[in-house]
Amino acid sequence: MLTYDVRIWSVRSRPSKSSPFQLRWRVGPEVHYEVFANAALADGRRSELMSAVRKGEQFDTETGLPASELRERKKPTWYDHACAYALMKWPRAAAKHRAGIAEALTTVTLVLVTSDKGMPDKRVLRRALRMWAFQLCRTERGLVARKDAEPVPEPEAAALAWVAKNSLKMTELAQSEKLRTALTALSLKLDGTTAADNTIRRKRTTFNNALRYAVERDLLTVNPLARIDWEPPHTDDEVDFQYVPDPALAGRLIEAVRGQGPRGEHLMAFFGCLYYAAMRPSEAAALTGKACALPDEAEEGAWGELILSESRPEVGANWTDDGLPYEKRGLKRRARKATRSVPIPPVLVRMLRDHRATYGTTPDGRLFRAAGGGRVRSTEYTEIWQAARQKVLTADERETPLAEVPYSLRQAGVSLWIKAGVDPVEVARRAGHSVAVLFRFYAKILRGGRQQANDMITQALADQQ
């Protein structure tokens, strides 16, 4: 309750060695006091309160503070706002994006503090922020932070209490040195070395969007990041084709997968999908028998078709809506129920036909499963891929990024289509890219066909003469 009924008494002494001076004042019926180490501090505080009275300010009976000071204390901190931003983004964000937002917010929240005095262990603080403050769950009350829905372990609870007390006010983010501290933090890995360029850009984007949301909430008048002379590193998105396997190497690697016993035999067609259909691993993990339109065995040499409609990227169970360790979602950057048709060559037709005849499908219709019968995890197919790589590549080649990850097969498949002369628009459609993305990632190959195109145009012009 606010009131003009305020009386401020003189500073008086008290029997205390550490704080021998006391200032008392009354706001309405309530008496408040503060103690000080010396008389100058006490007199200074009394002058502040007297100044508020002379300005005609109301005082709050509960806290004893002038209204202006009370408003300042109640201004949200960066931590408060970061929690609100995570809550706003969660419903419409993919599971992996949710985890990325939490990671970026954790990075900057660790440094946007008034002091590091009494700071808990950073590993505990990082875990508390990422897993309890910026991770949400659904309750009867709706969507809330996990810290507000479940008992928080004592170390994490103490860490969150510390950051809530020491987080900067939002108004302080207008100071360039505070922003630069945050930008520096998101540029580094945990060991202090420079983070990958894409990681820096991704975290900077989240930070920028959070500040834009602060403007939307009227916590800031403008986004202060716009005036900071700091540019995220420029990234070269183009695929480095010296490390993309050529058709012969891709074939040997897939064959080496089959040579690794029952697990490898079962996943040979999985890797075939990555190469011959240029599928993402998350798309291959979700491939069902019904999505495969395969010609009869009598039609030797006939092409088949895959109708892709689902993707299952891996992410922790706490980031998904249904508690599964992967997310069931539509195709990347497509409408939820959109499909993508991918014609597949006879070699993949045979792989899929043999696979289905040997292994059948899972109860929910998927083609590929782990050795133990569950879903194919990235750890499993990556382990098999690395073993195939060890078998096929030379010692020197294994020291390079050549065919370093299973995703290299997708890049090899797209590269093959482009080099074969398939129209870039059709390549982009089959791969599930936009044309713009295709040109950004595969520009080197596309530029390589320029001379051939020029020769064709030259010939066409000559024919008209």
Sequence and secondary structure as in RCSB ss.txt:
>XXXX:A:sequence
MLTYDVRIWSVRSRPSKSSPFQLRWRVGPEVHYEVFANAALADGRRSELMSAVRKGEQFDTETGLPASELRERKK
PTWYDHACAYALMKWPRAAAKHRAGIAEALTTVTLVLVTSDKGMPDKRVLRRALRMWAFQLCRTERGLVARKDAE
PVPEPEAAALAWVAKNSLKMTELAQSEKLRTALTALSLKLDGTTAADNTIRRKRTTFNNALRYAVERDLLTVNPL
ARIDWEPPHTDDEVDFQYVPDPALAGRLIEAVRGQGPRGEHLMAFFGCLYYAAMRPSEAAALTGKACALPDEAEE
GAWGELILSESRPEVGANWTDDGLPYEKRGLKRRARKATRSVPIPPVLVRMLRDHRATYGTTPDGRLFRAAGGGR
VRSTEYTEIWQAARQKVLTADERETPLAEVPYSLRQAGVSLWIKAGVDPVEVARRAGHSVAVLFRFYAKILRGGR
QQANDMITQALADQQ
>XXXX:A:secstr
 EES EEE   EE S SS  EEEEEEETTEEEEEEESSHHHHHHHHHHHHHHHHTT  EETTT  BHHHHHHHHS
 BHHHHHHHHHHHHGGGS HHHHHHHHHHHHHHHTTSBS  TT   HHHHHHHIIIIIS EEEETTEEEEGGGTS
   HHHHHHHHHHHHHB BGGGGGSHHHHHHHHHHHTB TTSSB  HHHHHHHHHHHHHHHHHHHHTTS SS GG
GGS         S  GGGS  HHHHHHHHHHHHTSHHHHHHHHHHHHHHHHS   HHHHHT BGGGEE   TTST
T  EEEEE  B  B  GGGSSS  SB  B STTS TT  EEEEE HHHHHHHHHHHHHH   TTSBS   TTSS 
  HHHHHHHHHHHHHHHS HHHHTS TT STHHHHHHHHHHHHHTT  HHHHHHHHT  HHHHHHHSHHHHHHTH
HHHHHHHHHHHHHH 
